[in-house]
Amino acid sequence: MPKGLGRRNLFLRLLHWPHLELCGLLVLITVFLIRNYHVVGALVFGVAEFPADLGGDSGRYTSGADRWVSNEPLVGKQASYLGYILVLAGLRTWSLAYDWVMPVQLLFTAAAACAAFGLGRDVAGRLAGFLAALWLVENPDIAIWNRYLLTD
């Protein structure tokens, strides 16, 4: 038997290992939690210890949420960001600080990872789905912006 054939068979056997999906899921969750440690810290220790970071447009969204809760019309470009303003208004309605938008954004990232997994799986198999989800949750740009009160 040629040398490369034995390695190939081992690789194919590993792909059909019954616990591969569970291990992949654990890797995804671990990477997701490590990349988003700031938001996880806010959930564990409270947003007072790990507050959301503000950006240049954060005031637009918070004032829009305040206006929405007060039944006042949105002004300027606020209507262009209605979805995000509604999320912030929901937090305000539930008497939560705007910092709680971080866990909401984290949930959206988790939903996007699930969608990437599903798309990759449907197009090219489970391994492709896993890699698509892994690349999404491992992306430092996505993880960094989860802690900002911004639409990015």
Chimera marker file (.cmm) of the C-alpha trace (Angstrom):
<marker_set name="trace">
<marker id="1" x="0.000" y="0.000" z="0.000" r="1" g="1" b="0" radius="0.5"/>
<marker id="2" x="1.414" y="3.438" z="-0.898" r="1" g="1" b="0" radius="0.5"/>
<marker id="3" x="2.468" y="5.675" z="1.986" r="1" g="1" b="0" radius="0.5"/>
<marker id="4" x="-0.017" y="8.498" z="1.336" r="1" g="1" b="0" radius="0.5"/>
<marker id="5" x="-2.988" y="6.126" z="1.188" r="1" g="1" b="0" radius="0.5"/>
<marker id="6" x="-2.702" y="5.186" z="4.871" r="1" g="1" b="0" radius="0.5"/>
<marker id="7" x="-2.725" y="8.822" z="5.927" r="1" g="1" b="0" radius="0.5"/>
<marker id="8" x="-5.680" y="9.520" z="3.697" r="1" g="1" b="0" radius="0.5"/>
<marker id="9" x="-7.658" y="6.674" z="5.240" r="1" g="1" b="0" radius="0.5"/>
<marker id="10" x="-6.857" y="7.976" z="8.725" r="1" g="1" b="0" radius="0.5"/>
<marker id="11" x="-8.081" y="11.434" z="7.720" r="1" g="1" b="0" radius="0.5"/>
<marker id="12" x="-11.291" y="9.997" z="6.279" r="1" g="1" b="0" radius="0.5"/>
<marker id="13" x="-11.858" y="7.939" z="9.438" r="1" g="1" b="0" radius="0.5"/>
<marker id="14" x="-11.391" y="11.063" z="11.573" r="1" g="1" b="0" radius="0.5"/>
<marker id="15" x="-13.968" y="12.910" z="9.481" r="1" g="1" b="0" radius="0.5"/>
<marker id="16" x="-16.478" y="10.189" z="10.318" r="1" g="1" b="0" radius="0.5"/>
<marker id="17" x="-15.569" y="10.102" z="14.017" r="1" g="1" b="0" radius="0.5"/>
<marker id="18" x="-18.896" y="10.249" z="15.923" r="1" g="1" b="0" radius="0.5"/>
<marker id="19" x="-17.710" y="12.895" z="18.388" r="1" g="1" b="0" radius="0.5"/>
<marker id="20" x="-16.189" y="15.200" z="15.779" r="1" g="1" b="0" radius="0.5"/>
<marker id="21" x="-19.206" y="17.511" z="15.711" r="1" g="1" b="0" radius="0.5"/>
<marker id="22" x="-19.252" y="17.789" z="19.500" r="1" g="1" b="0" radius="0.5"/>
<marker id="23" x="-15.540" y="18.614" z="19.580" r="1" g="1" b="0" radius="0.5"/>
<marker id="24" x="-16.027" y="21.153" z="16.803" r="1" g="1" b="0" radius="0.5"/>
<marker id="25" x="-18.895" y="22.750" z="18.705" r="1" g="1" b="0" radius="0.5"/>
<marker id="26" x="-16.757" y="22.978" z="21.853" r="1" g="1" b="0" radius="0.5"/>
<marker id="27" x="-13.945" y="24.594" z="19.856" r="1" g="1" b="0" radius="0.5"/>
<marker id="28" x="-16.381" y="27.114" z="18.361" r="1" g="1" b="0" radius="0.5"/>
<marker id="29" x="-17.835" y="27.993" z="21.765" r="1" g="1" b="0" radius="0.5"/>
<marker id="30" x="-14.375" y="28.319" z="23.314" r="1" g="1" b="0" radius="0.5"/>
<marker id="31" x="-13.092" y="30.597" z="20.541" r="1" g="1" b="0" radius="0.5"/>
<marker id="32" x="-16.314" y="32.611" z="20.690" r="1" g="1" b="0" radius="0.5"/>
<marker id="33" x="-15.995" y="33.156" z="24.458" r="1" g="1" b="0" radius="0.5"/>
<marker id="34" x="-12.287" y="33.986" z="24.313" r="1" g="1" b="0" radius="0.5"/>
<marker id="35" x="-12.727" y="36.451" z="21.450" r="1" g="1" b="0" radius="0.5"/>
<marker id="36" x="-15.598" y="38.162" z="23.271" r="1" g="1" b="0" radius="0.5"/>
<marker id="37" x="-14.104" y="38.133" z="26.789" r="1" g="1" b="0" radius="0.5"/>
<marker id="38" x="-15.096" y="41.762" z="27.372" r="1" g="1" b="0" radius="0.5"/>
<marker id="39" x="-18.785" y="41.024" z="26.813" r="1" g="1" b="0" radius="0.5"/>
<marker id="40" x="-18.583" y="37.777" z="28.784" r="1" g="1" b="0" radius="0.5"/>
<marker id="41" x="-16.969" y="39.758" z="31.619" r="1" g="1" b="0" radius="0.5"/>
<marker id="42" x="-19.893" y="42.181" z="31.507" r="1" g="1" b="0" radius="0.5"/>
<marker id="43" x="-22.312" y="39.263" z="31.820" r="1" g="1" b="0" radius="0.5"/>
<marker id="44" x="-20.402" y="37.655" z="34.696" r="1" g="1" b="0" radius="0.5"/>
<marker id="45" x="-19.226" y="40.683" z="36.672" r="1" g="1" b="0" radius="0.5"/>
<marker id="46" x="-21.743" y="43.301" z="35.534" r="1" g="1" b="0" radius="0.5"/>
<marker id="47" x="-21.644" y="46.129" z="33.062" r="1" g="1" b="0" radius="0.5"/>
<marker id="48" x="-20.306" y="48.496" z="35.729" r="1" g="1" b="0" radius="0.5"/>
<marker id="49" x="-17.000" y="46.594" z="35.607" r="1" g="1" b="0" radius="0.5"/>
<marker id="50" x="-17.017" y="46.120" z="31.819" r="1" g="1" b="0" radius="0.5"/>
<marker id="51" x="-19.018" y="48.991" z="30.285" r="1" g="1" b="0" radius="0.5"/>
<marker id="52" x="-19.659" y="49.327" z="26.580" r="1" g="1" b="0" radius="0.5"/>
<marker id="53" x="-17.221" y="51.498" z="24.682" r="1" g="1" b="0" radius="0.5"/>
<marker id="54" x="-18.623" y="54.523" z="22.900" r="1" g="1" b="0" radius="0.5"/>
<marker id="55" x="-17.844" y="55.692" z="19.400" r="1" g="1" b="0" radius="0.5"/>
<marker id="56" x="-18.486" y="58.829" z="17.422" r="1" g="1" b="0" radius="0.5"/>
<marker id="57" x="-22.050" y="57.873" z="16.464" r="1" g="1" b="0" radius="0.5"/>
<marker id="58" x="-23.117" y="56.393" z="19.813" r="1" g="1" b="0" radius="0.5"/>
<marker id="59" x="-24.895" y="59.611" z="20.785" r="1" g="1" b="0" radius="0.5"/>
<marker id="60" x="-27.055" y="59.407" z="17.671" r="1" g="1" b="0" radius="0.5"/>
<marker id="61" x="-28.333" y="55.974" z="18.665" r="1" g="1" b="0" radius="0.5"/>
<marker id="62" x="-28.851" y="56.682" z="22.368" r="1" g="1" b="0" radius="0.5"/>
<marker id="63" x="-30.642" y="59.971" z="21.721" r="1" g="1" b="0" radius="0.5"/>
<marker id="64" x="-32.756" y="58.223" z="19.092" r="1" g="1" b="0" radius="0.5"/>
<marker id="65" x="-33.714" y="55.551" z="21.616" r="1" g="1" b="0" radius="0.5"/>
<marker id="66" x="-34.552" y="58.231" z="24.179" r="1" g="1" b="0" radius="0.5"/>
<marker id="67" x="-36.706" y="60.021" z="21.614" r="1" g="1" b="0" radius="0.5"/>
<marker id="68" x="-38.442" y="56.764" z="20.636" r="1" g="1" b="0" radius="0.5"/>
<marker id="69" x="-39.267" y="55.920" z="24.267" r="1" g="1" b="0" radius="0.5"/>
<marker id="70" x="-40.577" y="59.484" z="24.769" r="1" g="1" b="0" radius="0.5"/>
<marker id="71" x="-42.791" y="59.171" z="21.639" r="1" g="1" b="0" radius="0.5"/>
<marker id="72" x="-40.879" y="61.952" z="19.915" r="1" g="1" b="0" radius="0.5"/>
<marker id="73" x="-39.965" y="61.806" z="16.217" r="1" g="1" b="0" radius="0.5"/>
<marker id="74" x="-36.487" y="60.730" z="15.214" r="1" g="1" b="0" radius="0.5"/>
<marker id="75" x="-34.301" y="63.482" z="13.806" r="1" g="1" b="0" radius="0.5"/>
<marker id="76" x="-31.613" y="63.610" z="11.149" r="1" g="1" b="0" radius="0.5"/>
<marker id="77" x="-30.111" y="60.265" z="10.189" r="1" g="1" b="0" radius="0.5"/>
<marker id="78" x="-31.655" y="58.454" z="13.166" r="1" g="1" b="0" radius="0.5"/>
<marker id="79" x="-34.405" y="56.953" z="11.010" r="1" g="1" b="0" radius="0.5"/>
<marker id="80" x="-31.712" y="55.202" z="8.948" r="1" g="1" b="0" radius="0.5"/>
<marker id="81" x="-30.727" y="53.214" z="12.047" r="1" g="1" b="0" radius="0.5"/>
<marker id="82" x="-34.226" y="52.354" z="13.252" r="1" g="1" b="0" radius="0.5"/>
<marker id="83" x="-33.457" y="48.693" z="13.994" r="1" g="1" b="0" radius="0.5"/>
<marker id="84" x="-30.529" y="49.481" z="16.274" r="1" g="1" b="0" radius="0.5"/>
<marker id="85" x="-32.424" y="52.337" z="17.908" r="1" g="1" b="0" radius="0.5"/>
<marker id="86" x="-35.335" y="49.965" z="18.608" r="1" g="1" b="0" radius="0.5"/>
<marker id="87" x="-32.958" y="47.517" z="20.307" r="1" g="1" b="0" radius="0.5"/>
<marker id="88" x="-31.649" y="50.340" z="22.508" r="1" g="1" b="0" radius="0.5"/>
<marker id="89" x="-35.188" y="51.572" z="23.168" r="1" g="1" b="0" radius="0.5"/>
<marker id="90" x="-36.145" y="48.048" z="24.243" r="1" g="1" b="0" radius="0.5"/>
<marker id="91" x="-33.279" y="48.040" z="26.730" r="1" g="1" b="0" radius="0.5"/>
<marker id="92" x="-34.377" y="51.439" z="28.000" r="1" g="1" b="0" radius="0.5"/>
<marker id="93" x="-37.978" y="50.231" z="28.316" r="1" g="1" b="0" radius="0.5"/>
<marker id="94" x="-36.782" y="47.305" z="30.451" r="1" g="1" b="0" radius="0.5"/>
<marker id="95" x="-34.813" y="49.759" z="32.635" r="1" g="1" b="0" radius="0.5"/>
<marker id="96" x="-31.480" y="48.350" z="31.512" r="1" g="1" b="0" radius="0.5"/>
<marker id="97" x="-28.393" y="50.428" z="30.853" r="1" g="1" b="0" radius="0.5"/>
<marker id="98" x="-27.362" y="50.875" z="27.248" r="1" g="1" b="0" radius="0.5"/>
<marker id="99" x="-24.302" y="48.769" z="28.100" r="1" g="1" b="0" radius="0.5"/>
<marker id="100" x="-26.568" y="45.730" z="27.894" r="1" g="1" b="0" radius="0.5"/>
<marker id="101" x="-26.489" y="46.114" z="24.120" r="1" g="1" b="0" radius="0.5"/>
<marker id="102" x="-23.217" y="44.136" z="24.241" r="1" g="1" b="0" radius="0.5"/>
<marker id="103" x="-24.919" y="40.807" z="25.099" r="1" g="1" b="0" radius="0.5"/>
<marker id="104" x="-27.580" y="41.547" z="22.476" r="1" g="1" b="0" radius="0.5"/>
<marker id="105" x="-24.861" y="42.058" z="19.865" r="1" g="1" b="0" radius="0.5"/>
<marker id="106" x="-23.203" y="38.869" z="21.079" r="1" g="1" b="0" radius="0.5"/>
<marker id="107" x="-26.453" y="36.983" z="20.473" r="1" g="1" b="0" radius="0.5"/>
<marker id="108" x="-26.588" y="38.378" z="16.938" r="1" g="1" b="0" radius="0.5"/>
<marker id="109" x="-23.004" y="37.212" z="16.368" r="1" g="1" b="0" radius="0.5"/>
<marker id="110" x="-23.951" y="33.741" z="17.621" r="1" g="1" b="0" radius="0.5"/>
<marker id="111" x="-26.950" y="33.722" z="15.282" r="1" g="1" b="0" radius="0.5"/>
<marker id="112" x="-24.698" y="34.765" z="12.385" r="1" g="1" b="0" radius="0.5"/>
<marker id="113" x="-22.298" y="31.919" z="13.236" r="1" g="1" b="0" radius="0.5"/>
<marker id="114" x="-25.199" y="29.462" z="13.187" r="1" g="1" b="0" radius="0.5"/>
<marker id="115" x="-26.301" y="30.842" z="9.819" r="1" g="1" b="0" radius="0.5"/>
<marker id="116" x="-22.740" y="30.591" z="8.453" r="1" g="1" b="0" radius="0.5"/>
<marker id="117" x="-22.558" y="26.997" z="9.659" r="1" g="1" b="0" radius="0.5"/>
<marker id="118" x="-25.883" y="26.156" z="8.028" r="1" g="1" b="0" radius="0.5"/>
<marker id="119" x="-24.944" y="27.790" z="4.741" r="1" g="1" b="0" radius="0.5"/>
<marker id="120" x="-21.518" y="26.158" z="4.636" r="1" g="1" b="0" radius="0.5"/>
<marker id="121" x="-23.001" y="22.767" z="5.537" r="1" g="1" b="0" radius="0.5"/>
<marker id="122" x="-25.666" y="23.019" z="2.841" r="1" g="1" b="0" radius="0.5"/>
<marker id="123" x="-23.180" y="24.102" z="0.182" r="1" g="1" b="0" radius="0.5"/>
<marker id="124" x="-20.181" y="21.869" z="0.900" r="1" g="1" b="0" radius="0.5"/>
<marker id="125" x="-20.748" y="19.651" z="3.951" r="1" g="1" b="0" radius="0.5"/>
<marker id="126" x="-20.351" y="19.779" z="7.718" r="1" g="1" b="0" radius="0.5"/>
<marker id="127" x="-16.640" y="20.533" z="7.674" r="1" g="1" b="0" radius="0.5"/>
<marker id="128" x="-17.229" y="23.577" z="5.461" r="1" g="1" b="0" radius="0.5"/>
<marker id="129" x="-19.995" y="24.715" z="7.801" r="1" g="1" b="0" radius="0.5"/>
<marker id="130" x="-17.705" y="24.361" z="10.791" r="1" g="1" b="0" radius="0.5"/>
<marker id="131" x="-14.922" y="26.308" z="9.077" r="1" g="1" b="0" radius="0.5"/>
<marker id="132" x="-17.323" y="29.066" z="8.010" r="1" g="1" b="0" radius="0.5"/>
<marker id="133" x="-18.623" y="29.451" z="11.563" r="1" g="1" b="0" radius="0.5"/>
<marker id="134" x="-15.105" y="29.271" z="13.011" r="1" g="1" b="0" radius="0.5"/>
<marker id="135" x="-13.814" y="31.982" z="10.680" r="1" g="1" b="0" radius="0.5"/>
<marker id="136" x="-16.737" y="34.192" z="11.616" r="1" g="1" b="0" radius="0.5"/>
<marker id="137" x="-16.375" y="33.852" z="15.406" r="1" g="1" b="0" radius="0.5"/>
<marker id="138" x="-12.566" y="34.005" z="15.227" r="1" g="1" b="0" radius="0.5"/>
<marker id="139" x="-12.587" y="37.228" z="13.221" r="1" g="1" b="0" radius="0.5"/>
<marker id="140" x="-11.070" y="39.847" z="15.543" r="1" g="1" b="0" radius="0.5"/>
<marker id="141" x="-12.883" y="42.728" z="13.841" r="1" g="1" b="0" radius="0.5"/>
<marker id="142" x="-16.273" y="41.227" z="14.645" r="1" g="1" b="0" radius="0.5"/>
<marker id="143" x="-15.323" y="40.488" z="18.248" r="1" g="1" b="0" radius="0.5"/>
<marker id="144" x="-13.871" y="43.954" z="18.815" r="1" g="1" b="0" radius="0.5"/>
<marker id="145" x="-17.013" y="45.752" z="17.653" r="1" g="1" b="0" radius="0.5"/>
<marker id="146" x="-19.291" y="43.645" z="19.874" r="1" g="1" b="0" radius="0.5"/>
<marker id="147" x="-18.257" y="45.759" z="22.843" r="1" g="1" b="0" radius="0.5"/>
<marker id="148" x="-19.019" y="49.105" z="21.215" r="1" g="1" b="0" radius="0.5"/>
<marker id="149" x="-22.353" y="50.876" z="21.254" r="1" g="1" b="0" radius="0.5"/>
<marker id="150" x="-22.253" y="51.197" z="17.470" r="1" g="1" b="0" radius="0.5"/>
<marker id="151" x="-23.929" y="49.606" z="14.472" r="1" g="1" b="0" radius="0.5"/>
<marker id="152" x="-20.600" y="48.359" z="13.061" r="1" g="1" b="0" radius="0.5"/>
<link id1="1" id2="2" r="1" g="1" b="0" radius="0.2"/>
<link id1="2" id2="3" r="1" g="1" b="0" radius="0.2"/>
<link id1="3" id2="4" r="1" g="1" b="0" radius="0.2"/>
<link id1="4" id2="5" r="1" g="1" b="0" radius="0.2"/>
<link id1="5" id2="6" r="1" g="1" b="0" radius="0.2"/>
<link id1="6" id2="7" r="1" g="1" b="0" radius="0.2"/>
<link id1="7" id2="8" r="1" g="1" b="0" radius="0.2"/>
<link id1="8" id2="9" r="1" g="1" b="0" radius="0.2"/>
<link id1="9" id2="10" r="1" g="1" b="0" radius="0.2"/>
<link id1="10" id2="11" r="1" g="1" b="0" radius="0.2"/>
<link id1="11" id2="12" r="1" g="1" b="0" radius="0.2"/>
<link id1="12" id2="13" r="1" g="1" b="0" radius="0.2"/>
<link id1="13" id2="14" r="1" g="1" b="0" radius="0.2"/>
<link id1="14" id2="15" r="1" g="1" b="0" radius="0.2"/>
<link id1="15" id2="16" r="1" g="1" b="0" radius="0.2"/>
<link id1="16" id2="17" r="1" g="1" b="0" radius="0.2"/>
<link id1="17" id2="18" r="1" g="1" b="0" radius="0.2"/>
<link id1="18" id2="19" r="1" g="1" b="0" radius="0.2"/>
<link id1="19" id2="20" r="1" g="1" b="0" radius="0.2"/>
<link id1="20" id2="21" r="1" g="1" b="0" radius="0.2"/>
<link id1="21" id2="22" r="1" g="1" b="0" radius="0.2"/>
<link id1="22" id2="23" r="1" g="1" b="0" radius="0.2"/>
<link id1="23" id2="24" r="1" g="1" b="0" radius="0.2"/>
<link id1="24" id2="25" r="1" g="1" b="0" radius="0.2"/>
<link id1="25" id2="26" r="1" g="1" b="0" radius="0.2"/>
<link id1="26" id2="27" r="1" g="1" b="0" radius="0.2"/>
<link id1="27" id2="28" r="1" g="1" b="0" radius="0.2"/>
<link id1="28" id2="29" r="1" g="1" b="0" radius="0.2"/>
<link id1="29" id2="30" r="1" g="1" b="0" radius="0.2"/>
<link id1="30" id2="31" r="1" g="1" b="0" radius="0.2"/>
<link id1="31" id2="32" r="1" g="1" b="0" radius="0.2"/>
<link id1="32" id2="33" r="1" g="1" b="0" radius="0.2"/>
<link id1="33" id2="34" r="1" g="1" b="0" radius="0.2"/>
<link id1="34" id2="35" r="1" g="1" b="0" radius="0.2"/>
<link id1="35" id2="36" r="1" g="1" b="0" radius="0.2"/>
<link id1="36" id2="37" r="1" g="1" b="0" radius="0.2"/>
<link id1="37" id2="38" r="1" g="1" b="0" radius="0.2"/>
<link id1="38" id2="39" r="1" g="1" b="0" radius="0.2"/>
<link id1="39" id2="40" r="1" g="1" b="0" radius="0.2"/>
<link id1="40" id2="41" r="1" g="1" b="0" radius="0.2"/>
<link id1="41" id2="42" r="1" g="1" b="0" radius="0.2"/>
<link id1="42" id2="43" r="1" g="1" b="0" radius="0.2"/>
<link id1="43" id2="44" r="1" g="1" b="0" radius="0.2"/>
<link id1="44" id2="45" r="1" g="1" b="0" radius="0.2"/>
<link id1="45" id2="46" r="1" g="1" b="0" radius="0.2"/>
<link id1="46" id2="47" r="1" g="1" b="0" radius="0.2"/>
<link id1="47" id2="48" r="1" g="1" b="0" radius="0.2"/>
<link id1="48" id2="49" r="1" g="1" b="0" radius="0.2"/>
<link id1="49" id2="50" r="1" g="1" b="0" radius="0.2"/>
<link id1="50" id2="51" r="1" g="1" b="0" radius="0.2"/>
<link id1="51" id2="52" r="1" g="1" b="0" radius="0.2"/>
<link id1="52" id2="53" r="1" g="1" b="0" radius="0.2"/>
<link id1="53" id2="54" r="1" g="1" b="0" radius="0.2"/>
<link id1="54" id2="55" r="1" g="1" b="0" radius="0.2"/>
<link id1="55" id2="56" r="1" g="1" b="0" radius="0.2"/>
<link id1="56" id2="57" r="1" g="1" b="0" radius="0.2"/>
<link id1="57" id2="58" r="1" g="1" b="0" radius="0.2"/>
<link id1="58" id2="59" r="1" g="1" b="0" radius="0.2"/>
<link id1="59" id2="60" r="1" g="1" b="0" radius="0.2"/>
<link id1="60" id2="61" r="1" g="1" b="0" radius="0.2"/>
<link id1="61" id2="62" r="1" g="1" b="0" radius="0.2"/>
<link id1="62" id2="63" r="1" g="1" b="0" radius="0.2"/>
<link id1="63" id2="64" r="1" g="1" b="0" radius="0.2"/>
<link id1="64" id2="65" r="1" g="1" b="0" radius="0.2"/>
<link id1="65" id2="66" r="1" g="1" b="0" radius="0.2"/>
<link id1="66" id2="67" r="1" g="1" b="0" radius="0.2"/>
<link id1="67" id2="68" r="1" g="1" b="0" radius="0.2"/>
<link id1="68" id2="69" r="1" g="1" b="0" radius="0.2"/>
<link id1="69" id2="70" r="1" g="1" b="0" radius="0.2"/>
<link id1="70" id2="71" r="1" g="1" b="0" radius="0.2"/>
<link id1="71" id2="72" r="1" g="1" b="0" radius="0.2"/>
<link id1="72" id2="73" r="1" g="1" b="0" radius="0.2"/>
<link id1="73" id2="74" r="1" g="1" b="0" radius="0.2"/>
<link id1="74" id2="75" r="1" g="1" b="0" radius="0.2"/>
<link id1="75" id2="76" r="1" g="1" b="0" radius="0.2"/>
<link id1="76" id2="77" r="1" g="1" b="0" radius="0.2"/>
<link id1="77" id2="78" r="1" g="1" b="0" radius="0.2"/>
<link id1="78" id2="79" r="1" g="1" b="0" radius="0.2"/>
<link id1="79" id2="80" r="1" g="1" b="0" radius="0.2"/>
<link id1="80" id2="81" r="1" g="1" b="0" radius="0.2"/>
<link id1="81" id2="82" r="1" g="1" b="0" radius="0.2"/>
<link id1="82" id2="83" r="1" g="1" b="0" radius="0.2"/>
<link id1="83" id2="84" r="1" g="1" b="0" radius="0.2"/>
<link id1="84" id2="85" r="1" g="1" b="0" radius="0.2"/>
<link id1="85" id2="86" r="1" g="1" b="0" radius="0.2"/>
<link id1="86" id2="87" r="1" g="1" b="0" radius="0.2"/>
<link id1="87" id2="88" r="1" g="1" b="0" radius="0.2"/>
<link id1="88" id2="89" r="1" g="1" b="0" radius="0.2"/>
<link id1="89" id2="90" r="1" g="1" b="0" radius="0.2"/>
<link id1="90" id2="91" r="1" g="1" b="0" radius="0.2"/>
<link id1="91" id2="92" r="1" g="1" b="0" radius="0.2"/>
<link id1="92" id2="93" r="1" g="1" b="0" radius="0.2"/>
<link id1="93" id2="94" r="1" g="1" b="0" radius="0.2"/>
<link id1="94" id2="95" r="1" g="1" b="0" radius="0.2"/>
<link id1="95" id2="96" r="1" g="1" b="0" radius="0.2"/>
<link id1="96" id2="97" r="1" g="1" b="0" radius="0.2"/>
<link id1="97" id2="98" r="1" g="1" b="0" radius="0.2"/>
<link id1="98" id2="99" r="1" g="1" b="0" radius="0.2"/>
<link id1="99" id2="100" r="1" g="1" b="0" radius="0.2"/>
<link id1="100" id2="101" r="1" g="1" b="0" radius="0.2"/>
<link id1="101" id2="102" r="1" g="1" b="0" radius="0.2"/>
<link id1="102" id2="103" r="1" g="1" b="0" radius="0.2"/>
<link id1="103" id2="104" r="1" g="1" b="0" radius="0.2"/>
<link id1="104" id2="105" r="1" g="1" b="0" radius="0.2"/>
<link id1="105" id2="106" r="1" g="1" b="0" radius="0.2"/>
<link id1="106" id2="107" r="1" g="1" b="0" radius="0.2"/>
<link id1="107" id2="108" r="1" g="1" b="0" radius="0.2"/>
<link id1="108" id2="109" r="1" g="1" b="0" radius="0.2"/>
<link id1="109" id2="110" r="1" g="1" b="0" radius="0.2"/>
<link id1="110" id2="111" r="1" g="1" b="0" radius="0.2"/>
<link id1="111" id2="112" r="1" g="1" b="0" radius="0.2"/>
<link id1="112" id2="113" r="1" g="1" b="0" radius="0.2"/>
<link id1="113" id2="114" r="1" g="1" b="0" radius="0.2"/>
<link id1="114" id2="115" r="1" g="1" b="0" radius="0.2"/>
<link id1="115" id2="116" r="1" g="1" b="0" radius="0.2"/>
<link id1="116" id2="117" r="1" g="1" b="0" radius="0.2"/>
<link id1="117" id2="118" r="1" g="1" b="0" radius="0.2"/>
<link id1="118" id2="119" r="1" g="1" b="0" radius="0.2"/>
<link id1="119" id2="120" r="1" g="1" b="0" radius="0.2"/>
<link id1="120" id2="121" r="1" g="1" b="0" radius="0.2"/>
<link id1="121" id2="122" r="1" g="1" b="0" radius="0.2"/>
<link id1="122" id2="123" r="1" g="1" b="0" radius="0.2"/>
<link id1="123" id2="124" r="1" g="1" b="0" radius="0.2"/>
<link id1="124" id2="125" r="1" g="1" b="0" radius="0.2"/>
<link id1="125" id2="126" r="1" g="1" b="0" radius="0.2"/>
<link id1="126" id2="127" r="1" g="1" b="0" radius="0.2"/>
<link id1="127" id2="128" r="1" g="1" b="0" radius="0.2"/>
<link id1="128" id2="129" r="1" g="1" b="0" radius="0.2"/>
<link id1="129" id2="130" r="1" g="1" b="0" radius="0.2"/>
<link id1="130" id2="131" r="1" g="1" b="0" radius="0.2"/>
<link id1="131" id2="132" r="1" g="1" b="0" radius="0.2"/>
<link id1="132" id2="133" r="1" g="1" b="0" radius="0.2"/>
<link id1="133" id2="134" r="1" g="1" b="0" radius="0.2"/>
<link id1="134" id2="135" r="1" g="1" b="0" radius="0.2"/>
<link id1="135" id2="136" r="1" g="1" b="0" radius="0.2"/>
<link id1="136" id2="137" r="1" g="1" b="0" radius="0.2"/>
<link id1="137" id2="138" r="1" g="1" b="0" radius="0.2"/>
<link id1="138" id2="139" r="1" g="1" b="0" radius="0.2"/>
<link id1="139" id2="140" r="1" g="1" b="0" radius="0.2"/>
<link id1="140" id2="141" r="1" g="1" b="0" radius="0.2"/>
<link id1="141" id2="142" r="1" g="1" b="0" radius="0.2"/>
<link id1="142" id2="143" r="1" g="1" b="0" radius="0.2"/>
<link id1="143" id2="144" r="1" g="1" b="0" radius="0.2"/>
<link id1="144" id2="145" r="1" g="1" b="0" radius="0.2"/>
<link id1="145" id2="146" r="1" g="1" b="0" radius="0.2"/>
<link id1="146" id2="147" r="1" g="1" b="0" radius="0.2"/>
<link id1="147" id2="148" r="1" g="1" b="0" radius="0.2"/>
<link id1="148" id2="149" r="1" g="1" b="0" radius="0.2"/>
<link id1="149" id2="150" r="1" g="1" b="0" radius="0.2"/>
<link id1="150" id2="151" r="1" g="1" b="0" radius="0.2"/>
<link id1="151" id2="152" r="1" g="1" b="0" radius="0.2"/>
</marker_set>
